[in-house]
């Protein structure tokens, strides 16, 4: 029975039936919830108030945005798209790379 591996059986990427929550999405939601909890405890230790509720709502909207499918890769999530853009911002695009052909002026010197 377990002699052959069938592709598409990765339990970490497997889409569940309830709101399409995968383990990756649950981890992202847990991390955002933890960060929100730490921010509330440090900024508003005694009374959450109006600004604390605004912080909670904005972080809930951010968490919802981060678990959406990314436009360039439907199997990926938006947080991956954002991290890829931030981490690769210092690298040149492929069109900005040095030309493969030799420069004639550089050879003459």
Phi and psi in degrees as GROMACS dihedral restraints (atoms count N, CA, C in turn):
[ dihedral_restraints ]
;  ai    aj    ak    al  type     phi  dphi    fc
    3     4     5     6     1  -101.2    20    10
    4     5     6     7     1    25.8    20    10
    6     7     8     9     1   -75.5    20    10
    7     8     9    10     1   -32.6    20    10
    9    10    11    12     1  -115.9    20    10
   10    11    12    13     1   138.3    20    10
   12    13    14    15     1   -94.1    20    10
   13    14    15    16     1   123.9    20    10
   15    16    17    18     1   -96.9    20    10
   16    17    18    19     1   127.8    20    10
   18    19    20    21     1   -64.6    20    10
   19    20    21    22     1   154.5    20    10
   21    22    23    24     1    89.9    20    10
   22    23    24    25     1    14.4    20    10
   24    25    26    27     1  -107.8    20    10
   25    26    27    28     1    26.1    20    10
   27    28    29    30     1   -75.2    20    10
   28    29    30    31     1   114.5    20    10
   30    31    32    33     1   -69.5    20    10
   31    32    33    34     1   -20.8    20    10
   33    34    35    36     1   -77.3    20    10
   34    35    36    37     1   -28.0    20    10
   36    37    38    39     1  -102.7    20    10
   37    38    39    40     1    -4.7    20    10
   39    40    41    42     1   -65.9    20    10
   40    41    42    43     1   130.5    20    10
   42    43    44    45     1   -82.5    20    10
   43    44    45    46     1   127.7    20    10
   45    46    47    48     1   -84.3    20    10
   46    47    48    49     1   172.7    20    10
   48    49    50    51     1   -86.0    20    10
   49    50    51    52     1   -17.0    20    10
   51    52    53    54     1  -101.2    20    10
   52    53    54    55     1   102.9    20    10
   54    55    56    57     1    58.9    20    10
   55    56    57    58     1    22.2    20    10
   57    58    59    60     1    57.0    20    10
   58    59    60    61     1    33.6    20    10
   60    61    62    63     1   -79.7    20    10
   61    62    63    64     1   115.8    20    10
   63    64    65    66     1   -97.6    20    10
   64    65    66    67     1   172.0    20    10
   66    67    68    69     1   -63.8    20    10
   67    68    69    70     1   -35.0    20    10
   69    70    71    72     1   -63.7    20    10
   70    71    72    73     1   -43.1    20    10
   72    73    74    75     1   -66.5    20    10
   73    74    75    76     1   -38.1    20    10
   75    76    77    78     1   -65.4    20    10
   76    77    78    79     1   -39.2    20    10
   78    79    80    81     1   -64.2    20    10
   79    80    81    82     1   -41.3    20    10
   81    82    83    84     1   -63.1    20    10
   82    83    84    85     1   -44.2    20    10
   84    85    86    87     1   -63.7    20    10
   85    86    87    88     1   -38.9    20    10
   87    88    89    90     1   -66.5    20    10
   88    89    90    91     1   -39.4    20    10
   90    91    92    93     1   -66.4    20    10
   91    92    93    94     1   -44.6    20    10
   93    94    95    96     1   -65.6    20    10
   94    95    96    97     1   -39.2    20    10
   96    97    98    99     1   -62.6    20    10
   97    98    99   100     1   -42.4    20    10
   99   100   101   102     1   -63.4    20    10
  100   101   102   103     1   -43.0    20    10
  102   103   104   105     1   -64.4    20    10
  103   104   105   106     1   -41.6    20    10
  105   106   107   108     1   -62.9    20    10
  106   107   108   109     1   -42.8    20    10
  108   109   110   111     1   -61.7    20    10
  109   110   111   112     1   -44.2    20    10
  111   112   113   114     1   -65.8    20    10
  112   113   114   115     1   -37.4    20    10
  114   115   116   117     1   -66.0    20    10
  115   116   117   118     1   -42.5    20    10
  117   118   119   120     1   -64.1    20    10
  118   119   120   121     1   -43.3    20    10
  120   121   122   123     1   -65.4    20    10
  121   122   123   124     1   -32.6    20    10
  123   124   125   126     1   -86.9    20    10
  124   125   126   127     1   -38.5    20    10
  126   127   128   129     1   -84.5    20    10
  127   128   129   130     1   -35.6    20    10
  129   130   131   132     1  -128.8    20    10
  130   131   132   133     1    73.1    20    10
  132   133   134   135     1   -71.9    20    10
  133   134   135   136     1   -27.3    20    10
  135   136   137   138     1  -106.5    20    10
  136   137   138   139     1   -42.6    20    10
  138   139   140   141     1  -140.4    20    10
  139   140   141   142     1   122.2    20    10
  141   142   143   144     1   -66.3    20    10
  142   143   144   145     1   -52.6    20    10
  144   145   146   147     1    70.5    20    10
  145   146   147   148     1  -167.2    20    10
  147   148   149   150     1   -66.8    20    10
  148   149   150   151     1   -45.3    20    10
  150   151   152   153     1   -71.0    20    10
  151   152   153   154     1   -30.3    20    10
  153   154   155   156     1   -66.6    20    10
  154   155   156   157     1   -39.1    20    10
  156   157   158   159     1   -66.2    20    10
  157   158   159   160     1   -37.9    20    10
  159   160   161   162     1   -62.8    20    10
  160   161   162   163     1   -40.5    20    10
  162   163   164   165     1   -63.4    20    10
  163   164   165   166     1   -43.0    20    10
  165   166   167   168     1   -64.5    20    10
  166   167   168   169     1   -45.2    20    10
  168   169   170   171     1   -66.0    20    10
  169   170   171   172     1   -41.9    20    10
  171   172   173   174     1   -66.7    20    10
  172   173   174   175     1   -37.4    20    10
  174   175   176   177     1   -71.4    20    10
  175   176   177   178     1   -31.5    20    10
  177   178   179   180     1   -67.0    20    10
  178   179   180   181     1   -40.8    20    10
  180   181   182   183     1   -66.1    20    10
  181   182   183   184     1   -38.4    20    10
  183   184   185   186     1   -63.4    20    10
  184   185   186   187     1   -42.0    20    10
  186   187   188   189     1   -64.2    20    10
  187   188   189   190     1   -40.2    20    10
  189   190   191   192     1   -63.5    20    10
  190   191   192   193     1   -37.1    20    10
  192   193   194   195     1   -68.9    20    10
  193   194   195   196     1   -39.8    20    10
  195   196   197   198     1   -67.9    20    10
  196   197   198   199     1   -23.6    20    10
  198   199   200   201     1   -97.3    20    10
  199   200   201   202     1     5.6    20    10
  201   202   203   204     1   -71.5    20    10
  202   203   204   205     1   155.3    20    10
  204   205   206   207     1   -68.1    20    10
  205   206   207   208     1   141.8    20    10
  207   208   209   210     1   -78.3    20    10
  208   209   210   211     1   149.5    20    10
  210   211   212   213     1   -70.1    20    10
  211   212   213   214     1   -33.2    20    10
  213   214   215   216     1   -82.8    20    10
  214   215   216   217     1   -23.5    20    10
  216   217   218   219     1  -139.8    20    10
  217   218   219   220     1    98.3    20    10
  219   220   221   222     1   -62.5    20    10
  220   221   222   223     1   -20.1    20    10
  222   223   224   225     1   -84.7    20    10
  223   224   225   226     1    -9.7    20    10
  225   226   227   228     1   -99.0    20    10
  226   227   228   229     1   174.5    20    10
  228   229   230   231     1  -112.0    20    10
  229   230   231   232     1   165.6    20    10
  231   232   233   234     1   -64.8    20    10
  232   233   234   235     1   -33.3    20    10
  234   235   236   237     1   -64.1    20    10
  235   236   237   238     1   -33.2    20    10
  237   238   239   240     1   -66.5    20    10
  238   239   240   241     1   -40.5    20    10
  240   241   242   243     1   -63.5    20    10
  241   242   243   244     1   -41.4    20    10
  243   244   245   246     1   -69.7    20    10
  244   245   246   247     1   -43.5    20    10
  246   247   248   249     1   -63.5    20    10
  247   248   249   250     1   -39.2    20    10
  249   250   251   252     1   -62.4    20    10
  250   251   252   253     1   -40.2    20    10
  252   253   254   255     1   -68.4    20    10
  253   254   255   256     1   -36.7    20    10
  255   256   257   258     1   -73.4    20    10
  256   257   258   259     1   -44.9    20    10
  258   259   260   261     1   -73.3    20    10
  259   260   261   262     1   -27.7    20    10
  261   262   263   264     1  -101.3    20    10
  262   263   264   265     1    14.8    20    10
  264   265   266   267     1   -70.6    20    10
  265   266   267   268     1   -25.7    20    10
  267   268   269   270     1   -84.7    20    10
  268   269   270   271     1   -16.1    20    10
  270   271   272   273     1   -82.1    20    10
  271   272   273   274     1   148.7    20    10
  273   274   275   276     1   -77.2    20    10
  274   275   276   277     1   153.5    20    10
  276   277   278   279     1   -72.6    20    10
  277   278   279   280     1   165.8    20    10
  279   280   281   282     1   -65.6    20    10
  280   281   282   283     1   -28.0    20    10
  282   283   284   285     1   -74.8    20    10
  283   284   285   286     1   -18.0    20    10
  285   286   287   288     1   -91.1    20    10
  286   287   288   289     1    -1.4    20    10
  288   289   290   291     1   -70.9    20    10
  289   290   291   292     1   159.5    20    10
  291   292   293   294     1   -65.4    20    10
  292   293   294   295     1   141.3    20    10
  294   295   296   297     1   -63.8    20    10
  295   296   297   298     1   148.5    20    10
  297   298   299   300     1   -75.0    20    10
  298   299   300   301     1   -33.2    20    10
  300   301   302   303     1   -72.3    20    10
  301   302   303   304     1   149.3    20    10
  303   304   305   306     1   -72.1    20    10
  304   305   306   307     1   149.0    20    10
  306   307   308   309     1   -86.7    20    10
  307   308   309   310     1   124.6    20    10
  309   310   311   312     1   -64.8    20    10
  310   311   312   313     1   -37.9    20    10
  312   313   314   315     1   -68.5    20    10
  313   314   315   316     1   -34.6    20    10
  315   316   317   318     1   -70.1    20    10
  316   317   318   319     1   -34.2    20    10
  318   319   320   321     1   -71.5    20    10
  319   320   321   322     1   -30.9    20    10
  321   322   323   324     1   -70.7    20    10
  322   323   324   325     1   -26.3    20    10
